[in-house]
């Protein structure tokens, strides 16, 4: 058991205390953000922004350029989602619902365009040479799509989070961000729970119309 603990903690032997504290803070913010998202609470956005700003720095210094782009995008999209959720008045409240054909069309556009953009960023930095780089590109497209659907309050956003979180686990373990690797395992479980919570709310919303 002690050997496993040493293996898990070994990447942090060469990390500065500031990076460890930043990662722990980002992990904590991320968990609270997802829990608030499950409850359809608007505070998920400001707390999530705090996490994405920190991860923008951490992913850049560890050469996870795809995830760096994701977190820059998250920050902007969180601001957009925050604005959308605030600007909808009581008579036109944005309710949790299922995606229609138009939503799927825009989601596919987000996915393809962000994957292509991520590939270009990797090539510009002379990377995209390992399977993990391609996995990073894939998660970029998945998370971009999920964030867009969350801003629109679509149930299917959780599916993108589930798949993207599971793919991200080995990437972060191999990059030495162990806390973040475990975070994505936990986030995948929260996303599964979030899907069932939002699915139930969307079905109830349909019954009221």
C-alpha atoms as one frame of an Amber mdcrd trajectory, in Angstrom:
protein
   0.000   0.000   0.000   2.823   2.361   0.900   4.485   1.650  -2.456   1.291
   2.590  -4.322   1.047   5.824  -2.344   4.669   6.636  -3.200   4.005   5.958
  -6.890   0.940   8.207  -6.892   2.753  11.007  -5.069   6.036  10.714  -6.995
   5.087  13.313  -9.664   4.694  15.889  -6.897   8.252  15.399  -5.633   9.419
  17.770  -8.368   6.461  20.138  -8.201   6.486  23.458  -6.416   4.162  24.021
  -3.493   2.342  26.747  -5.396   1.460  24.300  -8.187   0.219  21.706  -5.699
  -1.913  24.290  -3.884  -3.261  25.601  -7.189  -4.215  22.114  -8.357  -5.924
  21.315  -5.044  -7.851  24.594  -5.234  -8.915  23.940  -8.837 -10.028  20.407
  -7.927 -12.151  21.735  -5.055 -13.737  24.442  -7.227 -14.477  21.904  -9.977
 -16.297  19.562  -7.611 -18.445  22.356  -6.188 -19.188  23.628  -9.693 -20.532
  20.243 -10.831 -22.571  19.805  -7.653 -24.139  23.227  -8.260 -24.778  22.295
 -11.906 -26.714  19.241 -10.753 -28.917  21.555  -8.683 -29.355  23.963 -11.613
 -27.733  26.665  -9.456 -26.268  29.675 -11.270 -23.316  29.840  -8.852 -21.785
  26.982 -10.838 -20.474  29.634 -13.250 -18.416  31.975 -11.019 -16.975  29.030
  -9.094 -16.261  27.196 -12.344 -14.502  30.255 -13.738 -12.127  30.221 -10.759
 -11.270  26.591 -11.533 -10.782  27.092 -15.271  -8.470  30.066 -14.805  -6.218
  27.978 -12.570  -6.318  25.016 -14.951  -5.513  27.303 -17.890  -2.184  27.949
 -16.220  -1.542  24.356 -15.099  -2.368  22.774 -18.468  -0.205  25.284 -20.333
   2.901  24.610 -18.224   2.380  20.821 -18.634   2.002  21.143 -22.445  -1.627
  19.979 -22.506  -2.434  22.499 -25.190  -5.809  21.005 -26.047  -6.928  21.234
 -22.440  -5.393  24.695 -22.201  -7.699  25.770 -25.046 -10.600  24.016 -23.302
 -10.081  25.969 -20.101  -9.713  29.298 -21.907 -12.947  28.459 -23.703 -14.580
  27.333 -20.447 -13.839  30.713 -18.926 -15.441  32.551 -21.822 -18.368  30.127
 -22.173 -18.973  30.212 -18.410 -19.272  33.972 -18.674 -21.684  33.522 -21.585
 -23.728  30.890 -19.749 -23.791  33.073 -16.648 -25.112  35.963 -18.761 -27.741
  33.753 -20.463 -28.996  32.360 -17.160 -29.174  35.872 -15.652 -30.764  37.572
 -18.656 -33.726  35.210 -19.025 -36.624  36.825 -17.136 -39.207  34.884 -15.131
 -41.728  34.781 -17.988 -39.208  33.296 -20.398 -37.229  31.171 -17.980 -34.696
  28.867 -19.629 -35.807  25.396 -18.549 -33.935  22.115 -18.646 -34.913  20.263
 -21.811 -33.809  17.635 -24.318 -31.838  18.504 -27.457 -33.656  18.734 -30.771
 -32.249  18.439 -34.310 -31.111  22.072 -34.303 -29.233  21.574 -31.024 -27.508
  18.461 -32.355 -26.521  20.313 -35.529 -24.844  23.136 -33.614 -23.250  20.661
 -31.205 -21.693  18.712 -34.095 -20.363  21.976 -35.535 -18.800  22.843 -32.152
 -17.243  19.385 -31.893 -15.726  19.297 -35.382 -14.503  22.895 -35.417 -12.837
  22.647 -32.002 -11.156  19.331 -32.842  -9.747  20.855 -36.034  -8.604  23.951
 -34.161  -6.938  21.806 -31.471  -5.069  19.804 -34.124  -3.795  23.057 -35.628
  -2.595  24.246 -32.206  -0.749  20.972 -31.610   0.932  21.103 -35.024   1.916
  24.717 -34.408   3.658  23.610 -31.204   5.350  20.653 -32.914   3.366  18.011
 -31.030   0.476  15.618 -31.772   2.863  12.674 -31.888   1.371  10.272 -29.343
  -2.055   8.627 -28.828  -2.493  10.792 -25.718  -2.216  13.956 -27.818  -5.068
  12.694 -29.992  -7.063  11.796 -26.874  -6.527  15.369 -25.714  -7.917  16.630
 -29.034 -10.946  14.357 -28.642 -11.685  15.562 -25.118 -11.388  19.149 -26.348
 -14.245  18.554 -28.793 -16.301  16.686 -26.220 -15.941  19.314 -23.505 -16.583
  22.218 -25.879 -19.797  20.504 -26.955 -20.793  19.734 -23.368 -20.224  23.294
 -22.216 -22.316  24.675 -25.071 -25.170  22.299 -24.245 -24.977  23.144 -20.548
 -25.301  26.848 -21.339 -28.469  25.943 -23.268 -29.625  23.713 -20.351 -29.780
  20.532 -22.440 -29.874  17.162 -20.669 -27.429  15.629 -23.137 -24.604  17.872
 -21.901 -23.943  15.291 -19.177 -23.203  12.578 -21.754 -20.328  14.654 -23.122
 -19.000  15.196 -19.589 -19.186  11.467 -18.783 -17.249  10.378 -21.870 -14.765
  13.259 -21.736 -14.031  12.808 -18.027 -13.345   9.078 -18.422 -10.975   9.680
 -21.348  -9.170  12.418 -19.385  -8.279  10.186 -16.417  -5.213   8.430 -17.956
  -4.059  11.656 -19.634  -3.730  13.518 -16.338  -2.198  10.582 -14.508   0.511
  10.344 -17.169   1.086  14.111 -17.041   1.684  13.914 -13.288  -1.481  15.770
 -12.240  -2.593  12.956  -9.938  -5.185  14.935  -7.992  -6.755  15.977 -11.266
  -6.763  12.365 -12.499  -8.770  11.308  -9.442 -10.914  14.417  -9.876 -12.000
  13.251 -13.328 -12.985   9.844 -11.958 -15.167  11.584  -9.387 -16.519  14.045
 -11.975 -17.523  11.147 -14.235 -19.578   9.681 -11.379 -21.140  13.088 -10.666
 -21.920  13.492 -14.367 -23.757  10.158 -14.406 -25.792  11.305 -11.423 -26.318
  14.713 -13.042 -27.702  13.088 -16.186 -30.401  11.245 -14.256 -31.264  14.373
 -12.218 -31.616  16.586 -15.310 -33.389  13.829 -17.261 -36.049  13.666 -14.542
 -36.405  17.465 -14.477 -36.742  17.626 -18.274 -39.459  14.960 -18.244 -41.323
  16.879 -15.541 -40.978  20.106 -17.546 -42.487  18.351 -20.590 -45.511  17.313
 -18.527 -46.204  20.917 -17.557 -46.572  22.045 -21.190
